[in-house]
Amino acid sequence: MELGPGAALLVVTSEWTEGSATTPQMWPRRSEVAPSAWHWQTLLEDPEEGPEYRTYTQLYAETIPWRPGAIDVLLRAVADGELANVILAPADLGWLYHPYDGGADVIRPTREQRDALRAQYPDWLSQQSSGL
């Protein structure tokens, strides 16, 4: 079982804003690695915070044609800690790939698919007993 994206790959990137949900801050690195992304939605991080302390996550989405190397710059930005909270997926959402600066999580729709992937690629797993 491979994590092939097909003809297109969905890329979700994010950034944070403080105090206002309506004025997304365009972090230079996010807009450089995902220049065609459109603002998808805004999430309030902690509704219990007072208005002056609220933080919002701005989610951006784009679909890019898949080709080898298409996400190399994006993955390098994540690995270097220049970008966080990235999700990659095929158009059918058959899997989600969440890279971060120390590795990545792969999310499958069913427990059976997850376990099959784990059995097929044991070298992908963390060496820690927790699996994290």
Sequence and secondary structure as in RCSB ss.txt:
>XXXX:A:sequence
MELGPGAALLVVTSEWTEGSATTPQMWPRRSEVAPSAWHWQTLLEDPEEGPEYRTYTQLYAETIPWRPGAIDVLL
RAVADGELANVILAPADLGWLYHPYDGGADVIRPTREQRDALRAQYPDWLSQQSSGL
>XXXX:A:secstr
     TTEEEEEEEEEEES SSS    HHHHHH TT EEEEEEES TTS GGG EEEEEEEEEEE  TTTTHHHH
HHHHTTS    EEEETT S EEEEETTEEEEE SSHHHHHHHHHH GGGS SSTT  
